[in-house]
Amino acid sequence: MKYSNTSQKAVRKANVMQQDLLLPDLSVRETLQYAADLRLASFPDSAQRIAIVESVILELGLKECADIRIGSSIHKGCSGGEKGRVTHPSSVSWSDFVMR
């Protein structure tokens, strides 16, 4: 590797996990509800958290697979794309969904 200046620049490397950290025995709805219960603990009304989860399911196009288990490499579940959409709201700020 050649650089234009005389000092060598540091090369940084990182490993990125390719596997979602989801519980394979939970359904899509249960997974999102679990995430909402943890992240929206300040909402004392569980009905409000359930309504937020249902709106997230609709917005992310997960209605058809909402009651299907996440699954694993051993037990079939929802598709890889659906798993990715389940992972997204679990990792972002739930306040984006609350304000809608």
Beta strands, then each sheet from edge to edge (+ up, - down):
end
